[in-house]
Amino acid sequence: MTVRRLRALLFTLLFAVSTLTHAAMSGMPAPVAIAPGVYAFIGDNDAVAPANHGIVANNGFIVGQDGVTVIDTGSSYRYGRAMIEAIRKVTPLPVKLVIITHQAPEFVFGAAAFRDEGVPILAHARAAQLIRERCSICLANLRKTLGEDEMAGSRVTVPDQTVNGTTEIESGGRKLQLLHFGPASTPGDLAVLDTQTGVLFAGGLVSNGRIPELRNEQISGWLAALENLRGLDLKTVVPGFGKPLRGDDIMRTGTYLRELEAAVKQAYTSGVGLTEAMHTVQVPAFRNDKLYAIAQPQNVQRIYLQLEKQ
């Protein structure tokens, strides 16, 4: 037996008994049926904290004729195990593939649970590279925030399959379009479209009721990606954060990005210093969104520093 299979057996034994109980205790969301065969786990949309066990982002799965495709995996090994158990309650079909939409920590660390089940993991090549290069730091930060018990078994899991652009695949008997529009919220964003139902998992490209945290973004590319999504015949969009959306509602993320960038540029060209800008530059229509008090000053700082380099 290989070391990987031994590790998988060990963690399966450790978590098999406690997973369902812990899931209930930790507020593990029940899968919501979005469309026939399409399910989403909706996180609480706030900042990662011990009270929410890091369950803040959305992820989901698609049930085909002969297997299941998982989209994103949450922030911990424990969550990944709980996902597996929840999927088994919906269908006995095996998980055939995991797709990671981007490398943000709230989406990637449950992947180890699927790797230990022998499930292949796919991402854009740039996302896989960033996971390899940077996610050890993200993992350390999550351990500090959530604690060693919550993060037990979590490890950096680099995808073993990659794509370099928009690709159509068949997974579990379902046709899926993996959409890449170039660097946007991250260099390696994928959105996953189930062609049968018109449901899109938007990953890092769309947030609902929570302002995005700028990390590895290219705002012009992000805005272009949103316009491309708006041009598709989408029935429902599962954002990376917040409740599912329909139609042009996805463009609210673009509105925030445009107004933020314009406000920072105005402050910069008016001679407002960085510290003052971080305290004074606001996007009033989004004041009530989650993370505004935390992320808004950081987003202002990031754009301001980019302007200084131009």
C-alpha positions, -999 to 999 in steps of 0.1 A, spaced: 0 0 0 14 34 -10 21 62 15 -7 82 0 -33 54 4 -21 48 40 -26 85 47 -60 84 31 -70 54 52 -58 70 84 -77 103 78 -108 84 66 -108 64 99 -102 95 120 -130 115 104 -156 90 93 -172 88 128 -170 125 136 -177 141 102 -215 143 103 -216 154 140 -189 180 134 -206 192 103 -238 198 122 -219 215 150 -199 237 127 -229 249 106 -219 229 75 -245 241 50 -268 215 35 -265 213 -3 -291 234 -21 -306 222 -53 -300 249 -79 -312 230 -109 -316 193 -118 -284 176 -108 -267 208 -97 -261 216 -60 -244 244 -41 -231 248 -5 -237 284 4 -212 298 30 -220 325 55 -203 352 34 -183 368 62 -147 369 71 -130 336 81 -133 333 119 -135 305 146 -172 311 150 -180 302 113 -152 275 111 -140 291 79 -172 281 61 -176 314 43 -173 307 5 -196 288 -19 -189 256 -36 -209 228 -51 -212 197 -72 -229 185 -104 -243 150 -107 -241 134 -141 -252 100 -154 -222 82 -141 -204 105 -116 -201 137 -97 -180 168 -105 -171 190 -75 -165 227 -79 -142 242 -51 -136 225 -18 -137 250 11 -110 260 36 -101 228 54 -96 191 51 -124 186 76 -148 206 53 -137 185 24 -145 153 43 -179 168 52 -185 176 16 -179 140 6 -203 127 32 -230 153 21 -226 142 -16 -230 106 -6 -263 115 10 -275 129 -24 -261 102 -48 -241 69 -46 -222 79 -77 -185 84 -74 -168 118 -75 -149 118 -108 -133 152 -107 -127 183 -86 -124 217 -103 -107 246 -85 -119 279 -98 -90 300 -83 -64 298 -56 -81 318 -28 -77 300 6 -114 297 12 -117 275 -19 -88 251 -20 -78 233 13 -106 208 12 -90 194 -19 -67 172 2 -97 151 13 -106 144 -24 -69 137 -33 -69 111 -5 -99 95 -22 -79 93 -55 -100 120 -72 -82 141 -99 -81 178 -92 -81 203 -121 -74 240 -122 -61 266 -146 -23 263 -150 -17 297 -134 -40 289 -104 -21 256 -99 12 275 -100 0 300 -74 -13 272 -52 22 256 -53 40 288 -47 18 307 -22 -7 285 -4 16 274 23 15 309 37 -23 309 33 -25 276 52 -3 290 81 -26 320 83 -57 298 84 -42 277 112 -36 309 132 -71 320 127 -91 288 130 -68 267 152 -50 234 147 -80 213 155 -102 229 128 -74 227 103 -62 191 112 -52 172 81 -53 203 58 -23 206 35 -14 223 2 -28 202 -26 -15 212 -61 -39 202 -89 -27 173 -110 -46 184 -141 -45 218 -157 -60 238 -186 -46 270 -202 -78 285 -215 -115 280 -222 -121 243 -225 -152 220 -228 -149 188 -209 -171 158 -202 -171 148 -166 -194 122 -149 -216 122 -181 -221 159 -181 -207 185 -205 -191 214 -187 -175 246 -201 -144 258 -182 -144 295 -190 -112 316 -188 -111 352 -200 -75 360 -191 -62 375 -158 -92 389 -138 -98 385 -101 -67 363 -103 -44 352 -131 -60 318 -133 -97 323 -129 -121 296 -142 -159 298 -143 -177 265 -146 -208 264 -168 -231 233 -168 -243 234 -203 -274 213 -196 -289 237 -171 -272 270 -177 -259 272 -141 -226 289 -138 -202 286 -108 -184 320 -111 -156 314 -85 -137 346 -78 -153 366 -106 -185 374 -88 -194 382 -52 -229 390 -38 -233 411 -6 -196 410 1 -170 432 -14 -141 414 -32 -107 413 -16 -82 425 -41 -52 401 -41 -39 392 -75 -64 411 -97 -63 429 -130 -93 451 -128 -96 458 -166 -95 420 -173 -120 414 -144 -144 439 -159 -140 424 -193 -147 389 -179 -179 401 -163 -191 416 -196 -183 382 -213 -204 364 -186 -233 388 -191 -233 379 -228 -240 342 -220 -274 326 -216 -270 320 -179 -300 308 -159 -284 310 -124 -250 322 -112 -235 308 -80 -210 335 -69 -179 328 -50 -196 345 -20 -232 351 -13 -266 339 -25 -271 328 -61 -278 355 -87 -297 359 -120 -291 380 -150 -274 414 -148 -271 411 -110 -236 398 -115 -225 432 -127 -228 447 -92 -193 433 -87 -182 453 -117 -199 484 -104 -179 482 -72 -146 477 -91 -152 507 -114 -163 530 -86 -134 520 -63 -108 524 -90 -122 558 -100 -123 571 -64 -87 560 -57 -75 576 -90 -92 609 -81 -77 609 -46 -42 601 -60 -43 628 -87 -56 653 -61 -25 647 -40 -42 628 -12 -16 607 6 -19 569 10 -28 569 47 -55 595 42 -68 578 11 -72 545 30 -93 563 56 -113 586 33 -119 569 0 -153 552 1 -177 535 -23 -210 545 -4 -234 521 -22 -214 492 -8 -210 503 28 -235 476 40 -217 447 22 -198 422 43 -161 429 47 -165 465 38 -148 479 70 -119 454 67 -113 451 29 -121 486 17 -90 502 31 -69 473 19 -83 476 -16 -77 513 -16 -41 507 -6 -35 481 -33 -48 503 -61 -30 534 -48 3 515 -47 -2 503 -82 -8 539 -94 25 549 -77 43 524 -98 30 537 -131 
